[in-house]
Amino acid sequence: MLKHRSVFGAVALAAAVVLVTGHAAMSSGSTGASASAAALAATTGCGKSPTLSSGTHTIQSSGKNRSFILRIPANYNNNNPYRLIFGIHWLNGTMNDVDSGGSSGSSWSYYGQRQLSNNTAIFIAPQGLNNGWANSNGEDVTLMDDIMARVEADLCVDTSLRFAMGFSYGGAMSYSLACSRATVFRAVAVFAGGQLSGCSGGNQPIAYMGLHGITDSVLNISQGRTMRDRFVRNNGCTSQNPPEPSSGSRGHVVTAYSGCQSGYPVVWAAYDNGHTPAPVDGTYTENGAQTWTKGEVWKFISQFQSTSTPTSPSPSPSASPSVTPSPTPTPTPSTSFRLRNEAAGRCVDSPNSASANGTLLQIYDCHSNPNQIFSYGSGRLQTLGKCLDAPTNAGNGTRVQLWDCHTNSNQQWTFNSNGTVTSGANNLCLNATGTGNSATVTVASCNGQAAQRWTRA
């Protein structure tokens, strides 16, 4: 399991104690260099030879010794500004649980984001006092400020791409940061949270994703809805009651709100399960290696690109968030392009312009005919009136095909900053099996090699 089942009852008790005693104090409102409006630029650590290394570090904050785990990309380049992602633990969890991924291992490290980022982000797991986030007098918000100041003075961070996420009490702390540091963080993701860590401010827009189980008996889903609705209002989104799965469906529904202020989307993911950040469709179990939540969160945070003025992702006509990051300019859903493989120098092609369900794709010399022209919207890649599809239960080496378009995860594709394209169903990468004409196109375990790097030509 994920090392949090035994503390769920304690979470509920802590919630009651916090709310009654007032220990979940509002942030003090003091703002240091990191907590002021973010200067949307590279940090002073850019260009420096770093003195910090991956591992556990200690820091003085609010007069106390605090600790955090830092993970720097294996191929760290001190001239490249990186995303910065905080992974915040649950009550009676630890920074080590977040960093290691617990019993689910590396695939669930930092709620699955470390693996999916593929060395394109710096990760921080802070340690809460008494393994929680009471945030008394705003001291935990100040801790995040102090950690950022230290890391960004030494490492190259893009200050327009800071993110925070956490489960349960960690979700509450992420929500507190959304309230008090909306100009510092680009977006937050709250897994099954409640308002336990305070909300100083809470009147500014920030990109927000909430995920919650409909049968959560520790922090009822109504708490998640209330937290979400604050940012629906702040972000100027159109108010609605988004659909949620029915009890017994063992599924999930993801809704992207419409009408939100440019650059400030709100996404709500509800699932037929309990108090867990890692539900698995079709079961009432949890598994960080198999859950769909990590892919949805990565879609949400990876859509944002470095910018001096926040910009929104391309408009999406469906309930799923659009996914826009790419090493090439991001097309809107109406823009046409070819998918060119770096190793082969050739493009994804439908043989003889076939468009029947089950048509297997290949790579071929690039041209401008319709059977190589794709459009991208709502996370789907479409050509010839059909969508790029990874067959149900596709494994390593399965060929991709064309199929009638739908909204299931096996037609969801994420363009990553390293040039890879991942399937929403299994996080496998789009892959060319060779370099010559008619080489097949498959999904395969991600390795970042040229056969898995694609440009939109």
PAPA-252754 format. One line per 3 residues: number of its first residue (from 1); their letters; for each residue x, y, z of C-alpha. Coordinates in pm, 1 decimal. Layout:
NUM = A = X/Y/Z | ...
//
This chain:
1 = MLK = 0.0/0.0/0.0 | 96.6/365.7/2.8 | 182.4/403.4/373.2
4 = HRS = -112.9/621.8/463.1 | -405.2/390.3/533.4 | -331.8/364.0/904.7
7 = VFG = -346.2/739.3/959.9 | -679.8/818.2/795.4 | -869.4/817.4/1124.2
10 = AVA = -600.6/1036.7/1272.1 | -649.0/1281.8/988.7 | -1015.1/1319.2/1076.4
13 = LAA = -932.3/1365.3/1444.4 | -663.5/1617.8/1361.8 | -908.5/1806.2/1143.2
16 = AVV = -1148.3/1839.0/1433.9 | -873.6/1943.9/1674.2 | -733.1/2197.5/1431.7
19 = LVT = -1067.7/2355.4/1361.7 | -1164.9/2371.0/1730.3 | -836.7/2494.2/1874.9
22 = GHA = -753.8/2734.4/1596.3 | -405.1/2593.6/1545.8 | -455.2/2614.5/1170.7
25 = AMS = -369.4/2981.2/1191.5 | -381.2/3204.0/892.2 | -49.2/3289.5/735.0
28 = SGS = 112.6/3584.4/904.8 | 104.3/3778.0/579.9 | 475.0/3860.9/593.0
31 = TGA = 634.0/3842.6/254.0 | 999.3/3778.4/189.1 | 1172.8/3785.1/-145.8
34 = SAS = 1018.3/3455.5/-248.6 | 670.3/3550.3/-132.1 | 643.8/3880.4/-315.8
37 = AAA = 495.1/3891.8/-663.4 | 702.7/3651.5/-864.3 | 957.1/3806.7/-1093.6
40 = LAA = 881.5/3582.6/-1385.1 | 1239.9/3511.4/-1482.5 | 1532.2/3283.1/-1416.2
43 = TTG = 1674.7/3280.2/-1064.0 | 2016.5/3398.3/-946.6 | 2124.1/3033.4/-934.5
46 = CGK = 2129.6/3020.7/-1313.6 | 2483.7/2999.9/-1448.2 | 2631.2/2897.9/-1112.8
49 = SPT = 2803.3/2575.0/-1026.2 | 2559.5/2436.5/-769.2 | 2659.2/2367.1/-411.9
52 = LSS = 2333.2/2188.6/-332.7 | 2294.9/1823.1/-427.6 | 2012.0/1573.0/-429.7
55 = GTH = 1933.6/1443.7/-81.7 | 1819.7/1563.4/260.8 | 1891.9/1918.9/374.1
58 = TIQ = 1825.1/2118.8/690.7 | 1726.3/2482.4/716.9 | 1645.5/2735.0/988.7
61 = SSG = 1292.9/2871.7/950.0 | 1087.7/3066.8/1205.7 | 1354.0/2986.6/1462.6
64 = KNR = 1323.9/2609.3/1416.1 | 1535.2/2342.8/1250.7 | 1339.3/2212.7/951.7
67 = SFI = 1428.6/1965.3/679.3 | 1349.3/1887.5/317.6 | 1454.7/1646.7/44.4
70 = LRI = 1580.3/1793.2/-283.4 | 1592.0/1609.3/-615.8 | 1788.9/1767.7/-899.3
73 = PAN = 1758.8/1633.0/-1257.1 | 2028.0/1382.0/-1347.0 | 2123.6/1588.8/-1650.6
76 = YNN = 2105.9/1924.0/-1467.5 | 2212.7/2220.5/-1683.3 | 2278.1/2537.7/-1485.2
79 = NNP = 2177.7/2751.5/-1782.7 | 1834.5/2592.9/-1817.0 | 1557.3/2729.5/-1590.2
82 = YRL = 1365.4/2429.7/-1452.5 | 1015.7/2378.9/-1319.8 | 1007.1/2361.4/-939.4
85 = IFG = 759.1/2115.1/-784.6 | 679.8/2076.4/-413.4 | 538.7/1737.7/-305.5
88 = IHW = 378.9/1771.4/39.8 | 312.4/1468.4/261.3 | -7.1/1368.1/445.0
91 = LNG = -63.0/1349.3/822.5 | 183.4/1101.3/974.2 | 347.4/1066.0/635.7
94 = TMN = 699.1/1197.0/582.1 | 910.0/1367.7/321.4 | 1072.4/1027.0/265.6
97 = DVD = 735.9/872.7/175.1 | 679.2/1138.4/-89.6 | 1033.9/1113.0/-221.5
100 = SGG = 1048.4/734.1/-241.1 | 691.8/672.2/-356.2 | 638.2/435.6/-63.0
103 = SSG = 538.9/80.2/-148.0 | 456.9/182.9/-506.1 | 819.7/281.3/-561.5
106 = SSW = 969.9/531.1/-804.4 | 663.7/541.8/-1028.8 | 478.3/718.3/-745.0
109 = SYY = 764.5/943.2/-628.7 | 627.5/1296.2/-579.9 | 277.9/1170.8/-662.3
112 = GQR = 411.1/1024.2/-987.7 | 538.8/1352.9/-1121.8 | 909.7/1283.3/-1094.8
115 = QLS = 892.4/993.6/-1339.1 | 662.5/1178.4/-1579.1 | 877.2/1492.8/-1577.1
118 = NNT = 1167.7/1288.8/-1714.2 | 1441.3/1512.0/-1568.8 | 1271.9/1839.6/-1662.3
121 = AIF = 1192.0/1956.0/-1306.9 | 1349.0/2011.4/-966.0 | 1155.0/1846.3/-681.0
124 = IAP = 1127.1/1935.4/-312.1 | 964.2/1730.1/-35.6 | 943.6/1936.2/286.8
127 = QGL = 895.2/1777.4/628.7 | 603.0/1891.4/844.5 | 623.6/1949.2/1218.8
130 = NNG = 483.7/1648.1/1402.1 | 436.5/1498.4/1054.8 | 159.2/1749.8/980.6
133 = WAN = 90.2/2099.4/851.3 | -88.8/2297.4/1123.7 | 79.8/2610.5/981.8
136 = SNG = 61.5/2787.2/1319.1 | 113.3/3160.2/1270.9 | 192.2/3088.1/907.3
139 = EDV = 518.5/2909.2/988.3 | 474.0/2639.7/722.3 | 410.4/2895.5/449.7
142 = TLM = 725.3/3072.3/567.7 | 910.1/2740.3/545.7 | 818.9/2712.3/177.9
145 = DDI = 940.1/3069.9/124.8 | 1270.3/2992.7/295.1 | 1326.4/2667.7/106.0
148 = MAR = 1258.3/2841.1/-225.1 | 1496.4/3125.3/-139.9 | 1774.7/2879.2/-61.0
151 = VEA = 1719.7/2654.2/-362.1 | 1674.5/2935.2/-611.8 | 1990.1/3113.0/-498.1
154 = DLC = 2185.0/2800.2/-591.3 | 1991.1/2634.0/-874.5 | 1839.6/2753.7/-1200.9
157 = VDT = 1462.3/2776.0/-1154.4 | 1194.7/2930.1/-1374.7 | 997.4/3138.0/-1126.4
160 = SLR = 695.6/3138.7/-1356.6 | 675.4/2758.8/-1322.5 | 651.0/2678.7/-952.6
163 = FAM = 395.6/2416.2/-843.3 | 273.6/2257.6/-519.5 | 71.9/1942.7/-460.5
166 = GFS = -18.0/1716.1/-172.6 | -258.7/1458.6/-32.7 | -494.3/1506.1/265.6
169 = YGG = -308.4/1733.3/511.9 | -57.6/1791.7/232.1 | -350.0/1893.6/11.0
172 = AMS = -459.2/2135.3/282.6 | -110.3/2286.4/283.5 | -112.6/2316.3/-94.8
175 = YSL = -447.5/2495.3/-68.4 | -298.8/2730.5/190.4 | -22.2/2816.9/-56.1
178 = ACS = -282.3/2879.4/-327.1 | -447.5/3129.0/-93.9 | -138.5/3308.7/34.0
181 = RAT = 112.3/3268.0/-248.8 | -101.6/3290.8/-562.0 | 156.2/3521.1/-723.1
184 = VFR = 444.2/3287.6/-635.8 | 306.9/2949.5/-750.5 | 175.4/2892.0/-1102.0
187 = AVA = -64.8/2615.9/-999.8 | -153.2/2371.3/-723.1 | -302.0/2022.1/-721.5
190 = VFA = -500.2/1918.8/-411.8 | -556.6/1545.2/-357.2 | -847.2/1480.7/-115.0
193 = GGQ = -781.6/1793.6/88.3 | -964.0/1997.2/347.8 | -914.1/2347.9/483.7
196 = LSG = -685.4/2250.0/770.7 | -379.9/2471.7/719.0 | -543.9/2811.2/690.7
199 = CSG = -616.1/3037.3/395.2 | -455.8/3378.4/436.0 | -570.9/3599.3/151.6
202 = GNQ = -743.9/3363.7/-84.7 | -874.2/3635.3/-315.1 | -635.1/3609.0/-609.2
205 = PIA = -651.7/3373.6/-907.1 | -421.9/3072.7/-941.4 | -449.9/2766.8/-1164.5
208 = YMG = -616.6/2501.5/-950.4 | -677.8/2127.0/-975.0 | -879.5/1937.0/-715.1
211 = LHG = -908.8/1557.2/-697.0 | -1143.6/1386.4/-450.5 | -1316.7/1053.8/-387.7
214 = ITD = -1696.0/1055.7/-365.2 | -1690.7/809.6/-70.4 | -1410.9/982.0/123.0
217 = SVL = -1494.7/920.7/490.0 | -1199.0/1118.1/629.6 | -1230.7/1450.1/448.3
220 = NIS = -1571.8/1453.7/283.8 | -1584.9/1548.6/-82.0 | -1796.7/1851.1/13.4
223 = QGR = -1479.8/2004.3/159.5 | -1298.0/1954.8/-168.3 | -1584.8/2113.6/-359.7
226 = TMR = -1584.0/2418.4/-129.8 | -1209.7/2466.2/-176.3 | -1243.4/2427.5/-551.9
229 = DRF = -1527.6/2678.0/-569.5 | -1313.8/2951.6/-412.8 | -1088.3/2942.2/-715.8
232 = VRN = -1376.0/2894.7/-957.3 | -1482.2/3239.6/-833.2 | -1134.2/3389.5/-812.2
235 = NGC = -1047.4/3269.3/-1161.7 | -1370.7/3398.4/-1313.6 | -1483.5/3054.5/-1431.1
238 = TSQ = -1843.5/2977.6/-1519.9 | -2008.8/2826.1/-1212.8 | -2141.1/2473.1/-1254.7
241 = NPP = -2197.4/2146.1/-1075.4 | -1949.0/1927.7/-1263.5 | -2046.1/1565.8/-1324.0
244 = EPS = -1916.8/1304.8/-1082.2 | -1917.6/925.4/-1113.0 | -2196.5/728.1/-952.9
247 = SGS = -2136.5/502.4/-656.6 | -2047.2/157.0/-779.9 | -1911.0/278.7/-1112.8
250 = RGH = -1551.4/248.7/-993.5 | -1458.5/513.8/-1246.6 | -1366.5/880.3/-1256.7
253 = VVT = -1476.0/1200.1/-1429.0 | -1243.9/1493.1/-1507.1 | -1398.3/1834.3/-1577.8
256 = AYS = -1222.1/2144.8/-1703.4 | -1425.2/2454.6/-1616.5 | -1515.6/2692.6/-1897.2
259 = GCQ = -1498.9/3070.5/-1897.2 | -1194.2/3095.5/-1668.9 | -971.8/3400.6/-1679.4
262 = SGY = -692.5/3362.7/-1932.0 | -411.7/3161.2/-1777.6 | -605.5/3041.3/-1473.6
265 = PVV = -785.4/2711.7/-1546.9 | -972.2/2508.8/-1285.8 | -996.5/2130.1/-1320.5
268 = WAA = -1200.2/1896.2/-1098.6 | -1145.1/1519.0/-1090.8 | -1394.7/1310.1/-893.6
271 = YDN = -1362.4/934.3/-851.4 | -1562.3/647.3/-705.8 | -1323.4/565.9/-423.1
274 = GHT = -1234.0/676.0/-71.9 | -955.5/876.3/95.0 | -668.8/804.5/-141.7
277 = PAP = -460.8/996.8/-395.5 | -406.2/687.3/-610.3 | -739.2/528.3/-708.7
280 = VDG = -742.2/263.8/-979.7 | -1038.8/248.4/-1216.7 | -1242.2/-70.6/-1200.7
283 = TYT = -1142.6/-142.0/-840.3 | -1170.1/5.8/-493.2 | -797.8/-33.6/-439.8
286 = ENG = -514.3/215.1/-460.5 | -185.9/179.4/-643.2 | 57.5/455.6/-727.5
289 = AQT = 202.0/258.5/-1017.4 | -137.3/207.5/-1183.0 | -342.0/513.6/-1090.7
292 = WTK = -468.1/753.9/-1353.4 | -432.0/1057.1/-1122.7 | -61.2/1106.5/-1182.4
295 = GEV = -114.5/1137.5/-1557.5 | -398.9/1385.5/-1516.5 | -194.7/1599.9/-1276.0
298 = WKF = 102.8/1596.2/-1511.1 | -123.2/1705.4/-1797.7 | -244.9/1990.1/-1581.9
301 = ISQ = 90.7/2125.6/-1467.2 | 285.1/2055.4/-1786.5 | 47.9/2265.2/-1997.2
304 = FQS = 205.9/2582.7/-1859.8 | 506.5/2725.5/-2037.2 | 757.6/2983.6/-1923.8
307 = TST = 610.0/3326.3/-1972.5 | 638.6/3679.6/-1840.9 | 261.1/3710.2/-1855.9
310 = PTS = 47.1/3405.3/-1767.2 | -126.4/3261.1/-2071.0 | -396.9/3001.2/-2081.4
313 = PSP = -378.5/2666.2/-2254.6 | -551.2/2630.4/-2587.2 | -932.1/2627.3/-2554.4
316 = SPS = -1066.2/2279.7/-2498.2 | -1418.5/2184.6/-2605.6 | -1430.9/1875.1/-2383.7
319 = ASP = -1411.9/1800.7/-2014.9 | -1042.8/1703.2/-2025.4 | -770.6/1965.8/-1993.8
322 = SVT = -573.9/2038.4/-2310.6 | -205.0/1958.3/-2301.7 | 26.9/2207.9/-2464.9
325 = PSP = 395.3/2180.9/-2368.9 | 622.4/2088.4/-2657.7 | 972.3/2160.1/-2780.7
328 = TPT = 807.3/2330.6/-3076.3 | 539.9/2603.5/-3081.9 | 214.1/2467.0/-2945.9
331 = PTP = -63.4/2447.4/-3205.0 | -418.0/2536.1/-3121.1 | -678.1/2268.4/-3198.4
334 = STS = -730.1/2417.4/-3544.2 | -358.6/2415.3/-3637.2 | -236.1/2139.9/-3868.6
337 = FRL = 104.1/1974.7/-3844.1 | 297.7/1654.5/-3908.7 | 458.3/1438.2/-3639.6
340 = RNE = 820.5/1400.0/-3740.6 | 1040.3/1142.5/-3568.4 | 1386.5/1265.5/-3475.8
343 = AAG = 1569.7/936.4/-3532.3 | 1409.1/855.8/-3867.6 | 1359.5/1206.1/-4002.4
346 = RCV = 1024.5/1076.5/-4127.6 | 661.9/1141.1/-4033.1 | 371.0/943.2/-3887.6
349 = DSP = 163.1/820.9/-4180.3 | -160.4/632.5/-4241.5 | -78.7/380.4/-4518.7
352 = NSA = -262.0/455.0/-4842.7 | -471.4/716.6/-4656.6 | -668.9/439.9/-4485.5
355 = SAN = -907.2/565.4/-4216.1 | -1093.0/251.3/-4106.0 | -1099.6/167.0/-3737.4
358 = GTL = -789.1/-33.5/-3653.6 | -567.0/114.7/-3926.0 | -208.3/66.4/-3805.2
361 = LQI = 21.9/365.0/-3848.6 | 375.6/380.0/-3983.1 | 648.1/633.1/-4048.8
364 = YDC = 716.8/746.6/-4404.6 | 890.5/1023.8/-4598.0 | 725.8/1349.8/-4492.8
367 = HSN = 483.6/1512.7/-4736.7 | 180.8/1741.5/-4726.4 | -96.0/1492.4/-4804.0
370 = PNQ = -386.9/1458.5/-4556.6 | -275.1/1115.9/-4430.1 | 15.8/1282.5/-4247.1
373 = IFS = -164.3/1594.1/-4125.9 | -274.9/1599.7/-3761.8 | -458.7/1844.5/-3539.5
376 = YGS = -442.3/1853.0/-3160.2 | -713.7/1945.7/-2915.2 | -855.1/1817.6/-2585.8
379 = GRL = -548.0/1595.4/-2555.9 | -632.0/1402.2/-2875.0 | -437.3/1372.8/-3201.4
382 = QTL = -671.1/1358.7/-3499.8 | -620.7/1280.6/-3868.2 | -852.0/1171.3/-4149.8
385 = GKC = -1148.7/1217.1/-3916.2 | -1015.8/958.4/-3669.0 | -801.3/977.3/-3354.9
388 = LDA = -463.0/832.2/-3267.6 | -543.8/540.2/-3038.6 | -340.3/308.1/-2817.5
391 = PTN = -545.2/-14.8/-2814.5 | -708.6/-102.4/-2483.0 | -461.1/-268.1/-2246.5
394 = AGN = -175.1/-178.5/-2478.4 | 163.4/-285.5/-2345.5 | 522.9/-227.9/-2440.9
397 = GTR = 555.1/-265.4/-2819.1 | 183.3/-243.6/-2908.1 | 121.5/-66.3/-3239.6
400 = VQL = -90.2/249.1/-3239.1 | -393.7/276.9/-3464.2 | -670.2/506.0/-3585.3
403 = WDC = -1012.8/477.7/-3422.1 | -1335.3/670.6/-3382.2 | -1266.3/960.0/-3145.6
406 = HTN = -1378.7/935.3/-2781.5 | -1270.2/1075.2/-2445.5 | -1108.1/765.8/-2292.3
409 = SNQ = -748.8/782.6/-2170.7 | -612.6/563.6/-2451.9 | -672.3/853.9/-2690.9
412 = QWT = -513.8/1112.6/-2461.5 | -159.6/1218.7/-2552.1 | 79.4/1448.4/-2368.3
415 = FNS = 355.2/1642.8/-2546.0 | 648.9/1660.8/-2304.3 | 922.9/1921.4/-2292.6
418 = NGT = 1190.9/1664.9/-2386.4 | 1014.8/1584.2/-2715.1 | 845.7/1262.1/-2607.1
421 = VTS = 471.8/1200.7/-2640.0 | 307.6/987.3/-2370.9 | -17.1/792.6/-2367.7
424 = GAN = -269.1/885.3/-2099.6 | -369.7/521.2/-2059.9 | -35.9/377.2/-1953.1
427 = NLC = 231.3/652.1/-1964.1 | 414.4/466.1/-2240.6 | 588.2/675.9/-2506.5
430 = LNA = 509.7/703.5/-2877.3 | 793.6/515.7/-3046.1 | 930.1/452.5/-3397.4
433 = TGT = 1060.5/95.5/-3431.1 | 1298.1/181.7/-3715.0 | 1419.3/461.5/-3939.8
436 = GNS = 1312.8/343.4/-4283.8 | 986.4/385.4/-4470.2 | 704.4/165.4/-4331.6
439 = ATV = 866.9/124.7/-3989.4 | 592.2/74.7/-3734.6 | 476.4/320.1/-3468.7
442 = TVA = 418.3/175.0/-3122.6 | 391.0/268.4/-2757.5 | 692.4/159.0/-2555.3
445 = SCN = 860.7/210.2/-2220.8 | 995.3/563.6/-2215.1 | 1370.3/604.4/-2260.5
448 = GQA = 1401.7/954.9/-2406.7 | 1601.6/830.2/-2707.7 | 1568.7/985.9/-3052.8
451 = AQR = 1325.8/714.2/-3163.9 | 1083.2/853.4/-2904.1 | 1134.9/1225.0/-2973.8
454 = WTR = 890.4/1402.3/-3203.4 | 851.0/1750.1/-3348.0 | 541.7/1910.1/-3496.8
457 = A = 650.0/2004.7/-3846.5
//
